[in-house]
Amino acid sequence: MSFTYTAGSIADRDRVRLYLGDTDALAPLFQDAEHDDFLASEGSVNGAVALACETMANISARKVDVVADGSAFRASQQHAHWMKQARKWRARAGGTVMVMPTRVDGFSDDIDSDETNQVRFDPSHGHSNHHHH
């Protein structure tokens, strides 16, 4: 388990930590190795920040299930926050958090796109950007 952060550094991992707000050595969100993994997976600082946000959203979503009522509300607010951040950073990285239907449609004319969309999209994760402002 290791945490390093150098303020003002232009190293990728330091920039990811800065943009994510993961700069507190006493309460790190992710270890160095995890940040390195995000960077390797995404290939860009913005993408790595987005993936880290999505990961935080997943972690907070899991918390909702196991905590008492009072803090469950906070966990769901946390989840909404991280998903909003993820969308922002995904946009900067030139991608989207959700796989959009147009990607599927260009894939094959043989596939009924409605059917494919049902497989790939869970409506409970809504992809509308209009409700969370």
N, C-alpha and C positions, 0 to 999 in steps of 0.2 A: 504494500500500500504506500503510494507516494504522492505527494502534492508539491508541485513547484509552480511559482508564478513570478514573473519579472515584470513589474510595471513599466510601460513604455517600450517593451520589447516588441519587435515586429515578427517574432517567431510565431508560426501558425497556432501552436497550442496556447500560447499566451494570449493571442488575439481571440481565440475561441473562448477562453476563460473570461476575458474582459467583457466580450459581447454578451455572454451568458450570465454574467454577474457572479461567476464562480471563482472569486478571488480571495475567499476567506479560508486560510489554511486550517482554522479551527473547526470549520463546518463546511468542508468541501462537498459539492454536489457529485463530482466525479473524480476519480483518481487519474493520474497522468496517463496510465496505460489505456484507460477508457477513452480519454480524449484523443489519444493517438489512434485508437480504433475507429472513432467517429471520422477523423480526418482521412484515414485510409479507405474507409467505406465510401465516403462522399467525394473525396478528391478536391474539396474546396473548403475554405474557412466558413463561408455562409452556409454551405450544405451541412458542415459538421455542427454548426450552431443549431440549425434546424433539427437535425437528428437528435441532438442533445435535448432540445425542447420536447420533441416527440417522446423521447425516453422518459423525461420528467413527467410528462402527461400520463404515460403508462404507469409510472410509479404512483402518482397521485390517484389514478383511477383504481389501483389495487387497494390503496389505503381506504377508499370510501367504503369498501366492503367490510373492513375489519374494525373500524373505530366506532365509538359511541356517537349518538345523534348530534351532539353539539359540534364535534370536530369533523363529522362527516360533511357537514355543510361547508366548512372551511376547505376540506379536501376537494370538494367538487368545484369550488371557486378557483382553487389552485389548478385543477385540471383545465378549466376554461382558460385561465391565464396562459398556461404553457401551450395549449393548442393555438391560441391567438398568436403567441410569439412564434410558434413553429410555422404558421402560415406566412407571417411577415418575412421570416428568414428564408423560407422555401421560395417565396416570390423573388427575393434578392438573389437567390442561387439559380434562378431561372427555371424553377420546377414547381410542382404543386404537391401538397401533402397527399391528396387523394389521386388515384389514377383516374383520369377523366375519360368519359365514354368515347371521345374522338380517337383516343389511342387504340381502343378496341376496334372501332369501326374500320380503321385503316388496316387492321390486321388480316381480316379475311372476309370475303363476300359471302362465304358459305355459312358463317356464324350469324344466327339471328341475334342482333345486338341487344335486344331486350333480355333475352335469356342469359347472355354473357354478363350483362350488367347486374342481374340478380345474383349471380355467383360472386361477383367481385365487390359489390357494394352492400353494406349493411345499412339499411335506412336509419337505424337508431343512431348512427354516427353522423347524421345530417351533413350535407355538403353545402348548405346555403350559407353565404357569408353575410346575410342581411340581419340576422337576429342578435349578434353579439357586439353592439357598438357602445 
